[in-house]
Amino acid sequence: MLIYRPIEPDDLSDFVALANQLDSMNLPGDRDLLQSRIERSVRSFAGDLAEGEPRLLVFAVEDCDTRRCVGTSMLLSKHGIPGHPYYWFEISTEERRSAELDKRFVHTRLRLRSTEDGPTEIGGLMLDPAYRGQPEKCGKALSIVRFAYMSIHPDQFEKQVIAEMLSPFEASGENLLWEAFGARFTGLSYREADRLSVRDKQFITDLFPRDPVYATLFPQEVREIIGKTSESVQAALRILERVGFRHLNQVDPFDGGPHYGAARDTITSVRERRELVLPGRAAPDDPDPQGPLALVSAEGSLGFRSTVLHLNGEGAPLVPQRYRDALGAKAGDRVYVTPLP
């Protein structure tokens, strides 16, 4: 049985091991960094935050048989607040023509933009490779659980939601765009800049050029990765596209990865979430597995919990007693049903 829940302090060792195993550029296996994220997530779920501090919610999927955290995903309620802007490169084109030479060029331009009133952001999706491709659809559920929570508590989130997709990296861990651009204006390696930006992004404002940068000046191999996604995030991107995310014509100023976005209330997993009352009789332990799968969430005695279950012919979830216990839900409690894309 797999349960999706808020991450807990006891998950730290599994969280570090997962980050080290997957070697994610945006979520390194730094124990202190990951511990701080767990602590902030615990405070965020509890509502124990300073005024104006965005919620950072980390969801974990627990294998109840092994009692291990085998995956995570994150939800930042607001990316871009006073003193801590949200930055991106706006992509535009400029056409230049010479009648005398009979030549025409269309140049791609990158212009640094920022806002202190930013959108909600999703990210941080990691799943142990051993759990990919299983019937429980762990990867989908780990992505969709963020929207299930968002649909229950819409007032905690912005009307626009974005996802920053990772771009291709070299085997050495270097990023071609950063080496050609960011490193030359900051004197920092990609990892140094990425870690510094977690604490303070003022160096971006101070050191990045304010005028548009012409991608024409970059080598061909650099131009080719701007707006492209790493193979490692293709599956995650397909899930987001199925629920309504679209390319925003923006890229990350560090690695050139594309930004995707959607209006919160148009996201399929937010719009189609249903609320039902859990019936008095529990389903059998081995219910008919012919119905479609859905993420079933509850906010019962254990707080927010979700799991993947089959739906019957009427669209109601089949919830055996052991799943009710794991969700902290009982007969008469409200549960939330979010279809898996």
Beta strands, then each sheet from edge to edge (+ up, - down):
strand 1: 2-6
strand 2: 56-63
strand 3: 68-76
strand 4: 86-98
strand 5: 103-115
strand 6: 120-127
strand 7: 160-164
strand 8: 213-214
strand 9: 246-251
strand 10: 258-263
strand 11: 274-277
strand 12: 293-300
strand 13: 303-310
strand 14: 334-339
sheet 1: 1+ 2- 3+ 6- 7- 10+ 9- 4+ 5- 8+
sheet 2: 11+ 14- 12+ 13-
end
